[in-house]
């Protein structure tokens, strides 16, 4: 929010759109899902660490070995306490399209439409599906998706960023050396959060926005 200088009509319209969605009652037929990605650098310890034990935290050397990078997709239906994650080697159009297909066909097959909140990253577009699937399959998937974009420079309006912060604190904010371990750890964290039905209590409303940010509105 610190980078806001002026808020034009497009910014305000998109902000209101997202905040209005957040205030709607939960509807399982039209799940509200916030999607974002988390890049993760894979780092291996150069020297074997000393495991944690009673009275002492884990000890590890400051030196490490770079072992490439990975990407973590996360889609959170925060009103229902559900999330879907996937670890991928890259963050390309095809990766995004394949992940959304999982949401549509496997995780929410009975939904009439998925209200999908994303930021303005270039892969978060309909083009990604036509680059990945046949025209017919792309259209079938897109017919079940209703895109809602946060304003530019306002990805903080995407509740998925809160879930990613929790994931970092509880799971990924440490050295992880390879894709296999990262996938296992993220899957276990996701399973635990879903079993506990952990929700996000979103409190920032359209009324709050007008009270706090109206001085930036373009008249």
N, C-alpha and C positions, 0 to 999 in steps of 0.2 A: 504493500500500500504506500510505502515511502516514496515510490517513484512517480506518483500521480502529480501532474501539474495542472492539466485541464481535463475535463470530462465532457466529451462531445455527445451528440445524440445517439450515435452508434454504441458507444461505451455504455451509456445509461440504459439503452434498450436491452442490450445483452445482459447487463447486470440484473436488471429487473426480471428478465426472463428466467434466469437461473434462480434468483431468490424466490420468485413466485413458485417455481417448481418445488423448492425446498419446503415451502409452507403448505403445500397441498397434503391432503390426507393420503395415507399409504394405500396403494391400489396394486394388488399382486398381478392384475391383468395388464397393468402399464407400469412395470417396475422402473424406478428412477435409479440409474446406475451411473456413477462417476468413474471415469477411466483416466489413468495416467501411467507414466513409465518411470522407472528408476534405473539409471545406468549404474553398473557395479564393476569396479576394477577388481580383478582376481589377483590376490596377493598371497604367496606362500611364504611361510617362515623360513628364513635362511638357516636358523638354528632351532632345534627342537625346544618347544616351550615347556615350562614347568606347570603341570595342571593345578587347578584351584584345589585347595584343601581347607578344612576348618581353620579359621583364623588368618588365612592368607589368600589373596586373590591370585588369579592366573598371572604368571610371569613369562614375558616373551621379549626377545631381543628386538632392538629398533630396526635391524636390517631385515629386508624382505626381498623376495624375488617376484617380479612382475610376470603374470601368467595370462595376459590377455584381458579382455573385458567381456561383460555379459549385460543383458538387459532384463528387467523384470517388469512385465505388464501386471497391472493391478486394476481390477474393476470392483468397486464396492457399492453394494445396495445398502446404504447406511441406515435406512429406516427399518430394514428387516434384519440387520445384523448378519449380512452375508457378504462374502467376497470371493472373487475368483482371481487366481494368480497364474502366471506362466513365465518360466525362465527361458529366454531365447539367446542365441548367440549374437543377434543383431536387432536393430530397431528400424526395419525397413517397411515400405508399404505392404509387402506381402506378409510380414510378421504381424502387423496390425490387423490386416484383413482376416488372416487365419485365426487370430485371437477373438475377434468379434464374431466370427462364424461359430466358434465354440460357445459363446454366450447365447447366440440365437438358436443353434440346433441342439446343443447338449444341456446347457444350464437353464435356459428359459424357453423350452420348446412350446409351452402352453401360453406364453405371453402374447397378447394382441399386438403390442408394440413395446419396444424398449426405448425409454427416454434416456438418451446417452449424453452425458455432460463431459466435454473434453476441452482442452485448450486449443490453440491455433497452430499447433505443430503441422508441418506440411503433409505428414502421412495420415492425418485425421480427416481425410476427405473421401468422397465417393469414388474418386479416381483410383484409390488403392484397391478397391474391390474389382474394378474392371481390369486392372493390371494383373490381378491374381487369379480370377475365376473367369469362366465363360460369361458372356453377356447375360445369359439366362439365369445362371446361378447368382451372379452379382446382383441382379435385379431382385431375385427372390430374397436375398439377405437384406438388401437395402429397404425393401418393403416393410421389414420388421424393425427398422431403426429410425428414430427421430432424433436428429442431431441438435444439440444445444451447445453453443460455443461460449466460453467465457470471453469477456473483453480482452483485447490485447493488453499485455502487462498487468493482467489481473487473474493469473492462474490460482491465486490464493482463494478465489471463489469456488474452486473445484475441491469438494470434500475429500477426493482421493488423495490430496496432498497430506491431509491429516493422517489418513491410514498409512501412507508411506512413511511418515515420521514415526508412527508407532512401530511399524515393521523394522525401521532402522534401530530404534531403541531396544526392541525385544529380540531381534534376529540378525539383521544384515549389517549393522553398524560395527563390524569387526572384520578382521582378516579372514577371508575365505579363499582357498587356493585354487579351486577348480569348479567346473560347471556341475559335476555330479553332486558335490557336497552342497553347493548353493541350491540346486534344485531340491535336494532332500530337505534342507533346512527350511526353505521357503514353503514347501508343501506341508511340512509338519506344523509350521507356524500358522498357516492358513487353516488347516484342519482344526487346530486348537481354538482359534478365534471363532470359527464357524460353529463349533460345538458349544462354545460359551455364548453364542449369539451377541457378540460385542457390537454395539451400535455407536454412532456418533451423534451427540446432542448438538445440533447446529443452532446457534443462537443469534447469528447476525441476520437481521431481517431487512426488508425494503425500507421500513421506517427508520431503522438504525442507519442505513446508508444515507438517507436524506438528511438526517440529523448531523451525521459526522462529515459528510462529503459534499454537501450542497454548495459550499464556498468554491468548489472546483468546477461546478457546472457551468457550461457555456450558456449564456443567456440567449 
